[in-house]
C-alpha cells in the first residue's frame, strides 16, 4: 500500500464515527458502469463520489465486489482478497477508497464468512482430495446415508430452497446452507479462522474503515454423529445451542476479530447481519465482538405508529444493554423496496414477507398506490434519520425508486427464483441498475445497456430528473442528511404526547423534534422553527402522512 493510501486510511481519528453515521449501501454491479459492459464497476463508483458527497452520507457500504461466478449476486466468493476483473482491479479499489476518503466518506466492505464459492481454490482442492483429508476438513463434508452413501446425510433444506446437501461422487456430501455453489466453511478448523484474520488485515491495510458481516449468525456449527431431521431442527430452541444457527460459540470467533480491529487507529468497526431473535442481537453488537448489529425490525413492520414505537423503544433498550448504538434500515439488496412495500396493503402480522405475494402475481405497477407508498417511505425515512443510532440507506431509495416487480423470467438472475419456481420470485427487482439520466441505453448507468432490464418509468425517477426539482425525493434526502449532521446529539430521545394513536413525536436532547403522522388526518405541529417536512404544512398543521422536523 502506498504512503498516500496509508495517509487516507481514515478521515479522522474519531473512534465512534459509526455510532450515528448515515451509511449508503452500494450494490456495485448496479450502481454505475464506467466501461460500458452493462455491469457496474469500481471506477463507476469513483466517478460518482461527487454525487455521494452531495447527498451527505458519512460512509458507503459496498456489497461484494470479489471474483465470483454470480451464483448469488457476488455472495459466492472465489477469492476474498481480490477484485472481480469485471468490476476492476485492486488499483481501482485503492483509487476509489482514496477518492471517498478525500470526500470525507468512510468505506465499509462486505465479508462473507459462512461459505465460499465452489470455485474457491480451497473447495477445488477439497473435491480433488480423498475423504478425511485436511482439504475437506475446511468445509462441512459428511458421508451419505444408504449402503454406498447414495442418499443425503439428512433431509435439510437450503435457504434458497432445495436440498442443503450435494453429493461429490465418492459417497460424501457437502453442506451448503444457501446455493449449491456456496459450500459452508468449517469454522472449527484453525486454518479457516486464520485465513479470515488475514483477510480482515488485508482490507484494513488498504484503508477500509469497517466490515459488514454476512450471515454472522451462521459460522459456528455443532454436527454430531447422528444428524437431526429438518423437522427436528425446526423445533430446537433458539437459545445459543442450535446445531446450525446463532450458537453461543460463534462469539469466540468475533472476539478474535475484535483483536484485529483494535490493532488499527481508529479501530475498524463491523456490523453483523444476524437474523436472530431480537434479544440475542446484543452479543453481536458488544464491544468485545463486532460492535454493531443490524436491526431489521422496522423493515419488517407495517407502516403503523404503534408498531414503530414498540420497535424503537425495544431497540434503543438493546443498544443501551450492549453499549453499542442501534441501526435502522428500511431497504437493502435482499428485500422489496420500502416505497413499494408501503404501497401495498398491510400484512397485519402475516408471516410472509411484505411484497412477496405482489411479486408472485406479476409485480405490476398498476397494483400499487405509488403516491401513497412514496409519501409513507419519505415519512419513514425522515423518522429514521431523526432517531439516535446509525441509518443505513440503500442505493436508489433517495430517488424514491419503487421495486421493479415485473422483471421477465428470462432476465432473472437470483438463484432463489430458479430453486423455488412459483414460490419465490427472487431479489432482482431491488437490484436493477439505478437511473442517472432521463434517457440513454441504460438511463446513464453506463454508455451501453444494463445487466438487468430497467423500466421506462425510471426516466422520471432519475438523478437528472430529480436534481433540479426542489420538491424531489432526492433533494429531500440531501436536506435531511445535511440537517442530521448538524443536529445529531446524545443518543437519547424523549417521547412527546400527541393525543393521537396515529402520530408519533419525540424530542432529541438538543431541542430537535420529529413528528410523524401515519394517518390521513392533518396534525397541528408543536411550537418551534420548522426545519423540514415531507408533506405540506398548512397553518401550522402537517397535512396527513408525513414527517416534520422542528427546533425549539
Secondary structure, 3 states (H helix, E strand, C coil): CCHHHHHCCCCCCCCCHHHHCEEEEECHHHCCCCCCCCCCCHHHHHHCHHHHHHHCCCEEEECCCCECCCCCCCCCCCECCCCCCCCCCHHHHHHHHHHHHHCCCEEEEEECCCECCCCCHHHHHHHHCCCCCHHHHCECEEECECCCCCECCCCCECCCCCECEEECCCCEEEECCCCCCCCEECCCCHHHHHHHHHHHHHHHHCCCCEEEECCCCCCCCCCCCCCCCHHHHHHCCCCCCCCCCCCCCHHHHHHHHHHHHCCCCCCCEEEECCCCCHHHHHHHCCCCCCEEECCCHHHHCCCCHHHHHHHHHHHHHHHHHHCCCCEEECCCCCCCCHHHHCCCCCCCCCCCCCCHHHHHCCCCHHHCCHHHHHHHHHHHHHHHHHCCCEEEEECCHHHCCCCCCCCCHHHCCCHHHHHCCCCCCCCHHHCCCCCCCCCCCCCCCCCCCCCCCCCHHHHHHCHHHHHCCCCCHHHHHHHHHHHHHHHCCCCCCEECCCCCCCEEEEECCCCEEEEEECCCCCEECCCCEEEEECCCEECCEECCCEEEEEEC
